[in-house]
Amino acid sequence: QVQFVESGGGLVQPGGSLRLSCATSGVTWGNYAMGWFRQAPWKERELVASMTPDDWYTNYIPSVRGRFTISRDDAKRTLFLQMDRLKPEDTAVYSCNAIGPGSSGLFRSWGQGTQVTVSS
């Protein structure tokens, strides 16, 4: 059974930093590109950062490029997202998943996500 458990969110002031973690189980680690998604209120879920399994190529949406860094620990099967210089528009629930067609989540079993709130 595939499971994702996200943690590390919280309330932070603009300009602050957070480091998110996603522990996985049931995923054949190394077979999939992995990504961080976010969903803000009244908006569709979007893929914000991704990393391939072999060459660790990373990709980001323009609004977070240069501020967010995705990484992975293959031994621990854990995905990370370092978020710096946070902005109010980064406020959302952040979740991880393997990446499927159309930059959607591959597995149906999403985790509970972790809330990130950027506010003064």
C-alpha positions in Angstrom: 0.0 0.0 0.0 1.4 3.4 -1.0 1.5 6.0 1.7 2.8 9.5 1.9 3.3 11.3 5.2 4.1 15.0 4.9 5.4 17.2 7.8 7.2 20.5 8.4 4.6 23.0 7.6 3.6 25.9 9.8 3.0 29.6 10.1 5.9 31.8 9.0 6.4 35.5 8.2 7.1 36.7 4.7 10.8 36.2 3.9 11.0 33.2 6.3 11.9 29.6 5.6 10.5 26.1 6.1 11.7 22.6 5.3 9.1 20.1 4.4 9.6 16.3 4.5 7.6 13.5 2.9 8.2 10.0 4.2 7.0 7.3 1.7 6.2 3.7 1.9 5.0 1.2 -0.6 6.6 3.1 -3.5 9.3 1.4 -5.5 11.8 4.2 -4.8 13.9 5.0 -7.8 11.3 4.1 -10.4 9.5 7.4 -10.4 10.0 11.1 -10.7 8.8 12.5 -7.4 7.3 15.9 -6.8 5.8 18.4 -4.4 2.4 19.7 -5.1 0.4 22.4 -3.5 -3.2 23.4 -3.3 -4.3 26.9 -2.2 -7.9 27.6 -1.2 -10.3 27.7 -4.2 -7.5 26.7 -6.6 -6.5 23.5 -8.4 -3.6 21.4 -7.1 -0.4 22.3 -8.9 3.0 20.6 -9.2 5.6 23.1 -7.9 8.9 21.0 -7.9 10.0 17.7 -9.2 13.1 15.5 -9.3 13.9 12.5 -11.5 15.1 9.3 -10.0 18.3 8.6 -12.0 20.0 11.9 -12.7 18.3 13.9 -10.0 17.3 16.5 -12.6 15.1 19.1 -10.9 12.4 21.4 -12.3 10.4 24.2 -10.7 7.5 26.4 -11.6 8.7 29.9 -12.3 7.1 31.5 -9.2 9.3 29.3 -6.9 12.4 28.9 -8.9 15.4 30.2 -7.0 13.6 30.1 -3.7 12.6 26.4 -3.3 14.9 23.4 -3.5 13.7 19.8 -3.8 15.9 16.9 -2.7 15.6 13.3 -1.8 17.1 10.7 0.5 16.9 7.4 -1.3 18.1 5.4 1.7 15.2 6.8 3.8 12.8 7.0 0.9 12.1 10.6 1.9 11.5 13.7 -0.2 12.3 17.2 1.0 11.4 20.7 0.0 13.5 23.6 1.3 11.5 26.8 1.0 13.2 30.1 1.4 12.1 33.7 1.0 8.5 32.7 1.4 5.7 34.9 0.1 2.1 35.1 1.1 1.1 33.6 -2.2 3.0 30.4 -1.2 0.3 29.7 1.4 -1.2 26.3 0.6 -1.4 22.7 1.6 1.7 20.9 0.4 1.7 17.2 -0.6 4.0 14.9 -2.3 3.5 12.1 -4.8 5.1 10.4 -7.8 4.5 12.3 -11.0 2.0 10.9 -13.4 0.7 12.0 -16.8 0.1 15.7 -17.2 2.1 16.5 -14.1 -0.6 15.0 -11.9 -0.1 12.8 -9.0 0.5 9.2 -10.0 -1.0 7.5 -7.0 -4.5 8.0 -5.7 -3.5 7.7 -2.1 -2.5 11.2 -1.3 -1.2 12.0 2.2 -2.9 14.5 4.5 -0.5 17.2 3.4 1.1 19.9 5.5 -0.3 23.4 5.8 2.1 26.3 5.0 0.8 29.7 5.9 2.9 32.8 5.1 1.5 35.8 6.9 2.7 38.7 9.0 
